Amino acid sequence: MERSKDYWLELLKLTDEQGKIRAPRNKDIKEYLAKCLNLSRPTIKSLLATWEEKGRICLTKEGFLQKAVGLQIIPAKEELRRTVLLVDWENLFQNLYPAWKQELTPKSVSQGFLNLIKQISREVGEVVSVFVFGPPHLMDYLWAKAFREQKFFPIICYQMPDKKGVERDTVDETLTDLGEKLINSMKLSHLCVASGDKDFVPLYLDAIAKGLKTVTIAASETSLSLAPELIEVSDKIIIFPPIEKKRD
């Protein structure tokens, strides 16, 4: 019956300020803990072996026979919480308050992004870098300047001819390509993508295979701005913070 408990909290109560326990007069730590916790030596031996295997303690051993006379609590490692944010600017722009499209300004959108970064930092983790991908007509001087002022990396994606000579958009391809490189080369815990486009599902699946969690930033909760296929592979969905309507 006595082994049904973990006894970890009871052990912590015996530690000093440095997280150490030392048996008096260099006695065997198992004997000392058995007396303190009122447990049998075999139970203490099993508990110590379990804690040591899980990396929760390190035994202090001395003498020729390496007798365990104490232990050190190993502090728990902080969970890595880092992400990059990849923004499909055209998709986000077209879905941000559709009725206000002509009234979105670099200033108001910059404030929206600032609020977004704050929210991601609180709920997801450190935002290491932000890359904004867009076609030339949505990445003019004013927009690019606004993004650069926020320390974002604006990336202009020009149309390219396909095998039939038809001009095609390259935003999704460019974002996916860089996204794959980042999740393979950086120590990240999450991948954040600001888009509702289902074409990014393969990128999400690649991130998931690498052990990352996926976060989607959507303009709204409507099905028009957020593909169901993307919802299925997202661990978390954040709605872009409201942007104030421009006043006359």
QUILIN-V22141 format. One record per backbone hydrogen bond with DSSP energy under -0.5 kcal/mol. CO is the residue of the C=O (numbers start at 0). NH is the residue of the N-H. E is the energy in kcal/mol with one decimal. If there is no record, write none. Layout:
co | nh | e
CO | NH | E
CO | NH | E
//
This chain:
co | nh | e
0 | 3 | -1.7
1 | 4 | -0.7
6 | 10 | -1.8
7 | 11 | -2.4
8 | 12 | -1.4
10 | 13 | -1.7
11 | 14 | -1.2
15 | 18 | -1.9
18 | 72 | -3.1
19 | 15 | -2.1
20 | 70 | -2.4
22 | 25 | -1.1
23 | 26 | -1.5
27 | 31 | -2.1
28 | 32 | -2.7
29 | 33 | -2.2
30 | 34 | -1.6
31 | 35 | -2.3
32 | 36 | -2.9
33 | 37 | -0.6
33 | 38 | -1.8
39 | 43 | -2.3
40 | 44 | -3.0
41 | 45 | -2.1
42 | 46 | -2.5
43 | 47 | -2.8
44 | 48 | -2.0
45 | 49 | -2.1
46 | 50 | -2.8
47 | 51 | -2.5
48 | 52 | -2.1
49 | 53 | -1.9
50 | 55 | -2.8
50 | 56 | -0.9
51 | 54 | -1.1
55 | 73 | -2.6
57 | 71 | -2.1
58 | 60 | -0.6
59 | 68 | -2.7
59 | 69 | -1.2
61 | 66 | -2.2
62 | 65 | -1.5
66 | 61 | -2.3
66 | 68 | -0.7
67 | 28 | -3.0
68 | 22 | -2.8
69 | 59 | -2.9
70 | 20 | -2.3
71 | 57 | -2.0
72 | 74 | -0.6
80 | 125 | -2.3
81 | 188 | -2.8
81 | 189 | -2.0
82 | 127 | -2.9
82 | 128 | -0.6
83 | 85 | -0.5
83 | 191 | -2.1
84 | 86 | -0.5
84 | 130 | -2.6
85 | 87 | -0.6
85 | 193 | -3.1
86 | 88 | -1.3
86 | 132 | -3.0
87 | 91 | -2.4
88 | 92 | -3.2
89 | 93 | -2.5
90 | 94 | -0.9
91 | 95 | -1.1
92 | 95 | -0.6
94 | 96 | -1.0
96 | 99 | -3.2
97 | 100 | -1.2
99 | 102 | -3.0
99 | 103 | -0.6
100 | 103 | -1.1
104 | 108 | -2.8
105 | 109 | -2.1
106 | 110 | -1.7
107 | 111 | -1.9
108 | 112 | -2.6
109 | 113 | -2.2
110 | 114 | -2.2
111 | 115 | -2.1
112 | 116 | -2.9
113 | 117 | -2.0
114 | 118 | -2.1
115 | 119 | -2.8
116 | 120 | -2.5
117 | 121 | -1.9
118 | 122 | -2.8
119 | 123 | -3.0
119 | 124 | -2.1
125 | 82 | -2.8
125 | 127 | -1.0
128 | 84 | -2.5
129 | 152 | -2.7
130 | 86 | -3.2
130 | 132 | -0.6
131 | 154 | -3.6
132 | 88 | -2.1
132 | 89 | -0.6
133 | 156 | -2.8
134 | 137 | -1.6
135 | 138 | -1.4
139 | 143 | -2.9
140 | 144 | -2.6
141 | 145 | -2.0
142 | 146 | -2.3
143 | 147 | -2.5
144 | 148 | -2.2
145 | 149 | -0.7
146 | 149 | -0.8
146 | 151 | -2.5
147 | 150 | -1.9
151 | 153 | -0.7
152 | 131 | -2.2
153 | 155 | -0.5
154 | 133 | -2.0
155 | 157 | -0.7
159 | 167 | -2.5
161 | 164 | -2.0
165 | 161 | -2.3
167 | 159 | -2.2
169 | 173 | -2.6
170 | 174 | -2.9
171 | 175 | -2.5
172 | 176 | -2.3
173 | 177 | -2.3
174 | 178 | -2.7
175 | 179 | -2.5
176 | 180 | -1.7
177 | 181 | -2.5
178 | 182 | -2.3
179 | 183 | -1.0
180 | 184 | -1.2
181 | 185 | -2.5
185 | 187 | -1.3
188 | 212 | -2.4
189 | 83 | -0.6
190 | 214 | -2.9
191 | 85 | -2.5
192 | 194 | -1.2
192 | 216 | -2.8
193 | 87 | -2.3
195 | 226 | -2.2
196 | 199 | -1.4
197 | 200 | -1.9
199 | 203 | -2.1
200 | 204 | -2.6
201 | 205 | -2.0
202 | 206 | -2.2
203 | 207 | -2.9
204 | 208 | -2.1
205 | 209 | -1.1
206 | 209 | -0.5
206 | 211 | -2.5
207 | 210 | -1.7
212 | 190 | -2.4
213 | 234 | -2.0
213 | 235 | -1.4
214 | 192 | -2.5
215 | 217 | -0.6
215 | 237 | -2.8
216 | 194 | -0.8
217 | 239 | -3.3
221 | 224 | -1.0
221 | 225 | -0.9
226 | 229 | -0.9
226 | 230 | -1.7
227 | 231 | -1.9
228 | 232 | -0.7
229 | 232 | -0.5
230 | 233 | -1.4
235 | 215 | -2.6
237 | 217 | -2.4
//
